[in-house]
Amino acid sequence: MSMTNKLDEIKNLTSDLLKQYPSETNAFMNFMNKAEGGPILDMRIKELINVALAVAAQCEWCIALHVKHALDAGATRDEVMSAGFMAVVMHGGPALMYLIPLRKALDEFETGK
């Protein structure tokens, strides 16, 4: 499955959840928007942190979403890979394997810049 397909799955899930569970979903979305909206760190740095957390959490959907957002926010391939390696430092071998979808996301989304 392509990383773009993973982004589509996220959109479909979010849309369905907003219809079926609006209170819970809106509460999460509001929290996420507030947490990501703080002025101290710029969006590029926040998305690089999210990339590292996504790799450590071993979530391919999160990796797809945050690699795309990091690139859109101006991060370079090397910065995204460096964030991925920070997850490996903290999470070890399993996180290293999730550099596979990280690289797939970079390869797929860099061409669409």
C-alpha positions in Angstrom: 0.0 0.0 0.0 1.3 3.4 -0.9 1.8 6.1 1.7 -0.7 8.3 -0.2 -3.2 5.4 0.4 -2.5 5.6 4.1 -3.2 9.3 4.1 -6.5 8.5 2.3 -7.3 6.0 5.0 -6.7 8.6 7.7 -9.1 11.0 5.9 -11.7 8.3 5.6 -11.4 7.3 9.2 -11.5 10.8 10.5 -14.6 11.6 8.3 -16.4 8.5 9.5 -15.5 9.1 13.2 -16.7 12.7 12.9 -20.1 11.5 11.8 -20.4 8.5 14.2 -18.7 9.9 17.3 -18.6 13.7 16.8 -18.1 14.6 20.5 -15.1 12.3 21.0 -13.5 13.0 17.7 -13.9 16.8 17.9 -12.5 16.8 21.4 -9.4 15.0 20.1 -9.1 17.3 17.1 -9.5 20.4 19.2 -6.8 19.2 21.6 -4.5 18.3 18.7 -5.0 21.7 17.1 -4.3 23.5 20.4 -1.2 21.4 21.1 0.2 22.0 17.6 -0.7 25.6 17.6 1.6 26.8 20.3 4.0 29.6 19.3 7.3 28.3 20.8 8.3 25.8 18.2 7.7 26.3 14.5 5.7 23.7 12.5 8.8 22.2 10.9 10.3 21.4 14.2 6.9 20.1 15.6 6.5 17.8 12.6 10.1 16.5 12.9 9.3 15.6 16.5 6.1 14.0 15.3 8.1 12.0 12.8 10.3 10.6 15.6 7.4 9.8 17.7 5.6 8.1 14.8 8.6 5.9 14.2 9.0 5.1 17.9 5.3 4.2 18.1 5.6 2.0 15.0 2.6 3.6 13.3 2.8 3.6 9.5 -0.2 5.9 9.1 1.4 8.4 11.5 4.7 8.2 9.6 2.9 8.9 6.3 1.0 11.9 7.8 3.9 13.5 9.6 6.5 12.9 6.9 4.2 14.7 4.5 3.5 17.5 7.0 7.2 17.9 7.7 8.1 18.1 4.1 5.3 20.6 3.5 6.6 22.7 6.4 10.0 22.9 4.8 11.9 20.0 6.4 14.6 18.3 4.3 15.0 14.6 3.7 18.1 14.6 5.9 16.2 16.3 8.7 13.4 13.8 8.5 15.8 10.9 8.5 17.6 12.4 11.4 14.4 12.6 13.3 13.8 8.9 12.5 17.2 8.0 13.8 16.4 9.8 17.1 13.5 7.4 17.5 16.0 4.5 16.9 18.2 5.9 19.6 15.3 5.8 22.1 13.5 2.7 20.8 16.1 0.5 19.3 15.9 -2.2 16.6 12.1 -2.2 16.2 12.2 1.6 15.4 15.0 0.9 12.9 12.7 -1.3 10.9 10.2 1.5 10.7 12.7 3.6 8.8 11.5 1.4 5.9 8.0 3.2 5.7 9.7 6.4 6.6 11.9 6.2 3.5 8.9 5.1 1.4 7.0 8.2 2.6 10.0 10.4 1.8 10.4 8.9 -1.7 6.7 9.2 -2.4 6.1 12.7 -1.0 9.3 14.4 -2.1 8.4 14.0 -5.7 5.0 15.7 -5.1 6.6 18.8 -3.6 
